Amino acid sequence: MEIIIAEPIGYCYGVERALNITYEALKSKSDNIYTLGPIIHNPQVVKKLKDNGIKIIENLENVDIGTLIIRAHGIDPKKLERARKMGFKVIDATCPFVKKNQKRATQLVKEGYFLVVIGEKEHPEILGILANANGPFMVIENKSDYKKLPDVKRVGVITQTTQSMENFISVVSYLLEKHKEIKIFNTICDETIERQKSARNIANKVDLMLVVGGKNSANTKRLAEIGKSINENTYHIETSEEIIKKWLKGVKKVGISGGASTPKWLIDEAIKKIKKITSH
């Protein structure tokens, strides 16, 4: 049995930074350290943080004042200001690349462009970007959204940092045909592009492809979609417990890819489970 690992593996820079900030905050031994929503999209890592004392809240109501850590995906600046006024000690763990995206969106709105954001409408990164931009906008997830676009002459485009390059190119190509003036920023994170390229390359070479990461993780779901489009024997799992013996029947090569918020120990556990199953 040959196991091929898609590089890069483990946390991306933004996720690792957010987790380091969170664990540093835990050193204060405070009873009230919160994140507004999960700090990252990986249930197993978030559970470990909760076990260490991090409290996950969905709003600022009815909680004791303490330390509030802003998730890697960013936040509505009005919520940030409100937290500070309420007396929370705010620690911003927003990914620097997401911050850059927020600034690009704000810039486009100030320059008078109608903002088009390519991404998932309800994703926290998108919600944070739109709140920061504070102007006319539309979020495009796929081709079904095209007909909803208003008839405007000047369009400014950015994309969710974890989007696929294929969807980005598809949407931009459509916009170029329909609008006279377009300003485009390709704001897909470089590491996202590398993970997608690697997953695509390996999916072509193996009998079975496993994508490890949170089912709520946009970039992990994207890797699974890419794998599935190439290799029908692609499965998105969160933990090694989900690996089924029959998947490995007759399989000689297994590819493993991990999302940007997937810790290496979850990848290692998946490898261990595969070896255990195939050793009998």
Buried (B, 14 or more C-beta within 10 A) or exposed (E): EEBBBBEBBBBBBBBBBBBEBBEEBBEEEEEBBBBBBBBBBBBBBBEBBEEEEBBBEEEBEEBEEBBBBBBBBBBBBEBBEEBEEEEBBBBBBBBEBBBBBBBBBBBBBEEEBBBBBBBBEEBBBBBBBBBBBBBEBBBBBEEEBEEEBEEBEBBBBBBBBBBBBBBBEBBBEBBEEEBEEBBBBBBBBEBBBBBBBBBBEBBEEBBBBBBBBBEBBBBBBBBBBBBBEBBEBBBBBBEBEBBEEEBBEEBEBBBBBBBBBBBEEBBEBBBEBBEEBBEE
